[in-house]
Amino acid sequence: MTTETGIGAAVKRREDFRFLTGRGTYTDDINRPHQAYGYILRSPYAAAQIAAIDTSKAKAAPGVIAVLTGADYDKGGLPCGWQIHSKDGSPMIEPAHPPLCKDQVRHVGDQVALVVAETYAEAKDAAELIEVDYKELPAIISTAKAGEPGAPQVWPEAKNNVCFDWHIGDKSATDAAFAKAHHVTKIDLVNQRLIPNAMEPRSAVGDYDRATGDYTLYTTSQNPHVIRLLMGAFVLQIPEHKLRVVAPDVGGGFGSKIFHYAEEALVTWASGKVGRPIKWTAERSEAFISDAQGRDHVSHAELALDKDGRFLGLRVNTIANMGAYLSTFAPCVPTYLHATLLAGVYTTPAIYAEVKAVFTHTVPVDAYRGAGRPEATYLLERLVAKAAREMQMDQVEIRRRNFIPKDAFPYQTPVALQYDSGDYEATLDLALEMSKWSDFENRRAEAAKRGKLRGIGISTYLEACGIAPSAVVGSLGARAGLYESGSIRVHPTGSVTVFTGTHSHGQGHETTFAQLVSDGLGIPLENVEVVHGDTNKIPFGMGTYGSRSLSVGGSALVKAMDKIIAKATKIAAHLMEAAAGDVEFKNGNFTVKGTDKSIPFGQVALTAYVPHNYPITELEPGLEETAFYDPLNFTYPGGTHICEVEIDPETGVTQVVNFTAVDDVGRVINPMIVEGQVHGGLAQGIGQALLERCVYDEDSGQLLTGSYMDYTMPRADDLPSFQVATHATMCTHNPIGAKGVGEVGAIGSPPAVINAVIDALAPLGVEDISMPATPLKVWQAIQSAPKKM
Ligand code: MCN
């Protein structure tokens, strides 16, 4: 059913009223009776031994309830949720990850002590009185240099700072492809480290109830059940029925709130210790040194081509920075999310990739919007653009010539993934038309008259998301299944409460999931409410990341609806004195096929709760069903992004003047929300390409970009009015036909922007520029260019 509010309708987000009028309830809005406040003392050094800690003055300070250090902490360390094996079969190095450091600190911001006081200000003031005797050690910061002999060691057990040295693909087939190549294009790339900046900083309230022995953690999380599992089972050893995790409204996560953080464990543990609820909320500058950071790859790649520009083989060598500790999903990012995507949308027959993960004295690195897939796409689309320039081929033609054709699906790549559907030519054609590609040279010439350098860049990308099939991710090293759950409770009057294991923190699930269910059950949208984010209310669920919520969580709801309809059909058949097989359900009505006998869903719902009206012994009263959905495969959105820039050679400032995105996200539930998701992703991708970069001082390990004075976030005037469209090929293995949309913007856009910048500078003989293409870098490239304007 497609109605004004059903699947395909651009319904406004029902969450917006509460978010836009300040009525949301975020973790920091939660206040428990007798609540105390926590402040974390953090390391000012990147690497140092802790010779001694004296907390006596802090303990005597006004309002202080407790000062807790690593010596007081008697529970487990933070676990890593993913296990990778090196090429030689040895397991990755998984160092200890204590919530409070005892003997040594390993990055600026590492947790040293928790001060609990009556007020936040008292806790913070008291923390200044803690005397820590640090013996500073040499630090290693550089991703490229971490593995060099003689570099300072982060962990004694990780020789040369190597966490794992992994590979994928067929090396000899790839060597053979290079041996017969007509041309080889080589590229060296840095995918710079980014700092995620959700609008709401992280926050956690731990609340131990002495009367019941129950713990409750309110936290800024994208996946409350995963936090309960990791914290309860591995860190604090609290049985799950005594631990409730609530993730209320969350002001954005972009991946950085998937992980289990030290502060969550600390406030929960300390609440039990001091017998008071404890709230901790990060200050913005604290977020810069304690939220897991993103990207940070250094890669060398080579593409072998035949004389017609067909790709024969791809070789990739990536060094990935893990930071000082392994964050929850870190090992999976450069391996199964990055290297398995290196076929992209192309028929490259032989691929071989090596990934070396290294430890450094920096904040841990983990998933950040796109996680591994922006890195792969950037590498591939920069390489393809360079190959086209070297072979004097058209940027569009080289891509077309190598696309996986639309009739080749399912398509098995040489790097593990099997794509289910796609039509890359169609998204390309539409994007070329929308961006007026063929007319670009006129615009370039017109800009030149104004003294501006204009360029155009293209990226034809692919994403693997909807994470995903438990069997596959389990065999790849995940330590938990990645299915999703959903429950549908039909109330006697026919209204419905939906319980989902996913978590919405800006993606609009309360709207789109309600659309899905109202459409499926043929009931008004306002009769459906969506509940998420509380382990005491929802079935065990895996949460939100990897653009999985609709394709996996939505499919669980479809499965639960199927069960509801199957039961309701039996009740309806009884009421209409027909055989269940003769009753069909359509648009909210049960009808005896071929007759005008029909009853609405609401009447059947009421009957389900009044069983004397349907004396069918095999049916239980009530109408409520739960389903778990474990998909057969990932989903594979893909598309074409085209960016047009104008550079002012006097200042080096790059202005994105046009940006076109055509994305295939399968069946769309809500085009307005899909468009919003693409806009947000593009803003982040353009931010990475032009503005954002996390910089540590290479000697001291101090974060030099620790505030918005130094770390440049994209603002509205950095972005054009986007032209976006979708072109759908259906996902073939989930019941909705949907692919993910949450990350596509951030994946496809960075290479489109940089390819455009290089195209603008190409007339001056500039062939390369790294991200972010800041005004200084672009101006310097123009000044040192082989040709003058
Ligand atoms: N949708 C749709 N039709 C489709 C696909 C999706 O209508 N074919 C809708 C969904 O129903 C959902 C939204 O679009 O309302 C996003 O769906 P999906 O692609 O399944 O992604 P998730 O809901 O799993 O969200 C995760 C994704 C990720 S991985 C990051 S990172 C990210 C993103 O979403 N973080 C975000 N978008 C964000 N948006 C906001 N505002 N804040 C974040 O932190």
Boltz pocket constraint, residues with backbone or C-beta under 6 A from the ligand:
constraints:
  - pocket:
      binder: B
      contacts: [[A, 251], [A, 252], [A, 253], [A, 254], [A, 255], [A, 368], [A, 369], [A, 370], [A, 503], [A, 505], [A, 506], [A, 507], [A, 508], [A, 509], [A, 512], [A, 513], [A, 544], [A, 545], [A, 546], [A, 547], [A, 548], [A, 549], [A, 550], [A, 551], [A, 665], [A, 666], [A, 667], [A, 668], [A, 669], [A, 670], [A, 671], [A, 673], [A, 674], [A, 677], [A, 680], [A, 738], [A, 739], [A, 740], [A, 741], [A, 742], [A, 743]]
      max_distance: 6.0
